Amino acid sequence: MSSQSTIEETGFFKYAEENRFGMISMLLIFIGCLGGFTLSMGGLHSDATLIGLIVTTMATLSLMLAVQPMRYIIYAAGAALAVNIISLISLAF
């Protein structure tokens, strides 16, 4: 018996880990462009909005650069996507 425990990845995270380079390139373009678009549409008017956008977007990009497991990258990308969408909706009204 090995003293090291392993976590079996199944489903979407297993697919993402096997196709890491394709997933990272899509997320890099999508999250980077969406963050820039949100900032250009008025994200600079509020400090709280600016901090939320920068922290989530840069966390996602930093995890990609550090070659972390895809599970963490996808969770960070989801958080960045949620903050960007909420900011765009709040800036529209």
C-alpha positions in Angstrom: 0.0 0.0 0.0 1.2 3.4 -0.9 1.1 6.1 1.8 0.3 8.7 -0.9 -3.4 9.1 -1.6 -4.6 9.9 -5.1 -7.8 11.6 -6.2 -9.4 10.1 -9.2 -10.6 12.7 -11.6 -13.7 11.9 -13.6 -15.9 13.8 -16.0 -15.3 17.3 -17.1 -12.2 17.9 -14.9 -10.5 14.8 -16.3 -11.2 16.0 -19.8 -9.9 19.4 -19.0 -6.7 18.0 -17.5 -6.1 15.8 -20.5 -6.6 18.7 -22.9 -4.9 21.3 -20.8 -3.4 23.4 -23.6 -6.6 23.8 -25.5 -8.6 24.7 -22.3 -6.0 27.1 -21.2 -5.8 28.9 -24.5 -9.6 29.2 -24.7 -9.8 30.5 -21.1 -6.9 32.9 -21.6 -8.6 34.6 -24.5 -12.1 34.5 -23.1 -11.4 35.6 -19.5 -8.7 38.2 -20.6 -11.0 39.8 -23.2 -14.1 39.7 -21.0 -12.2 41.4 -18.2 -10.9 44.1 -20.5 -14.3 44.6 -22.1 -15.9 45.0 -18.6 -13.3 47.5 -17.6 -13.7 49.5 -20.8 -17.5 49.6 -20.4 -17.3 51.5 -17.1 -15.5 49.3 -14.5 -13.2 52.2 -13.6 -16.0 54.2 -12.0 -16.0 52.2 -8.8 -13.1 51.1 -6.7 -14.9 48.0 -5.5 -15.8 46.9 -9.1 -12.2 47.5 -10.2 -10.8 45.5 -7.3 -13.2 42.6 -7.9 -12.4 42.5 -11.6 -8.7 42.7 -11.2 -8.4 40.1 -8.4 -10.5 37.5 -10.1 -9.1 38.0 -13.6 -5.4 38.1 -12.4 -6.0 35.1 -10.1 -7.2 33.0 -13.1 -4.3 34.2 -15.3 -1.7 33.5 -12.5 -3.0 30.0 -11.9 -2.6 29.3 -15.7 0.9 30.7 -15.6 1.8 28.6 -12.6 0.5 25.4 -14.3 -1.8 24.6 -11.4 -4.4 21.7 -11.6 -7.2 22.5 -14.0 -9.8 22.2 -11.2 -8.4 25.3 -9.6 -8.1 27.2 -12.9 -11.7 26.4 -13.8 -13.0 27.4 -10.4 -11.1 30.7 -10.7 -12.4 31.2 -14.2 -15.9 30.7 -13.0 -15.5 33.3 -10.3 -14.0 35.7 -12.8 -16.9 35.1 -15.2 -19.4 35.6 -12.5 -17.8 38.9 -11.3 -17.6 40.1 -14.9 -21.2 39.3 -15.8 -22.5 40.8 -12.5 -20.4 44.0 -13.2 -21.6 44.3 -16.7 -25.3 43.9 -15.6 -24.8 46.5 -12.8 -23.1 48.9 -15.2 -25.9 48.6 -17.7 -28.6 49.7 -15.2 
